[in-house]
Amino acid sequence: MKTTYIAGVCALGLGACAQVPTPLPDVTAEQAVANSAVASPISYADPLAGYSYRAPTGPRNWRQVNDEQAEGN
């Protein structure tokens, strides 16, 4: 049990002594120049356009329904 604590403390100590990573370059100014796209206005599209209600017709023989929907038909 003590060995796991010692290993954890050693890992934290070695991590604290590690080099400071180099910072990433500032590319926000370059991205602002590169992103000069023109946005077109967005028009509303009805998500239910073309929907038609189909009520259930009742229970049918499942073999007959499978035969009707088979790719060979």
Secondary structure as GFF3:
##gff-version 3
##sequence-region A 1 73
A	DSSP	alpha_helix	2	16	.	.	.	ID=ss1
A	DSSP	alpha_helix	28	34	.	.	.	ID=ss2
A	DSSP	alpha_helix	62	69	.	.	.	ID=ss3
###
